[in-house]
């Protein structure tokens, strides 16, 4: 197959990133934002250094999109996005779809994405007031990020060409990811699964595999769920999402059933594809950023001596 040079990468979205000339290799096919089912070509060159974009090779790039970014921004929002972007810079053939929980894209997130060096699409989808958490509500009371994940699914179905071979992964901004995880998911044909560390009150949760097929799940919390998986523990092939247009996250899902509300419309548990050495290796951890204590900041603000608000943190 002869590569066909493309002058630019165009992403059909409100915000998009176009790598400058000299920072990409032409594709032999139309642009895809998702993972290729084929392994990347090896290269003797080290990965790019921030803030340059990663090298692009002769296979469709991958898509990783992040669930909600709460509005108004929380104090650690930028720090978490910077940390995640540093990981994504080392992942070849990847496109980052960021969906803010806000009435419009914010300058903070937009500026960070533009400077990150990672190809991206910046969307927004505010959570309706009737299902938004109220001050003092426990974090588990209502599903988080439903509108944002469904907005990303709509964008993928509306803008990507039929038959495009790619994989969708629902990342979160404070998880910890091994680079090997992204290589594992590239061969996904339907829904692939793997263990997740430090989740569900256990050292790890994982699918149980026998004869190369998923036969059960190692989990302690609500094991009766149809798919007792964490959001970080699966990826979905884009052709399957397009073939099941009604599959989406249910905003009325019971606590712990959000993942099942999507996966139940795509596959059965027996059809899951185990990765990570038959689900025996942990390549993603459900870490969480500690909420910063800003009592002194609040005290100084009451005195009119707070930190300079013009400095972005």
C-alpha angles and dihedrals in degrees: 000000000000116000114241111216115235119201096212143357109247119192114194098228142101090264126025142168122229115192111228120248112284094031099087142049118228118256127229088222143029118299117274125188094207142076119288117231087226123082116250122258114261118248133195090214121094120242117277121273120240127300097023116095118251120262115269119219138197096282133076111279124239135250126226118171131188127226123229128344103198120235125249089043116253118230095255096046098102093041092053093047093049091050093049093045090056089059094045091053088070095051113092122219097016135140120195118216111193118189116192123208091229140103089248137007110278126231092232095059094037093052093047092051092048091053096041098083091226118119105247150171118213116208135162136210120171118218110244112254093239093063099032116113116254124221109282095022114133112250092245096054096092131019111265124223099008097133092044096051091046090050089055091049090051091050092051094048094045100045109030119084120249115266095024110154107225145123131234122212124187103220128183127215099236101041121105117237132195112217087231090068092069092051091050093056097048093088094054112139099174120346119341124196140193140165124288120208128224097014139122093021090296136102085248143342120219145164114257113234131200124172091358094302133102109253101167146333136263101223138127103196116079095335089180091075113117090235110019093191135130117238088248092056103074145043130200130216111240094227088059091051090051092048090053103045093167093059110109143132112282113230089203094053116136117251109288094014100090094099091047091052089064101034093048089065093051112039146349120252089254090059095058115119113226117219135174096065095315091319095302098118126071111220100159130046128202095227122164132208114240114242107250120241108233102170093127090049091053091048092051091047090056087054092048091247101103125141115288105278090206090071110086116222 
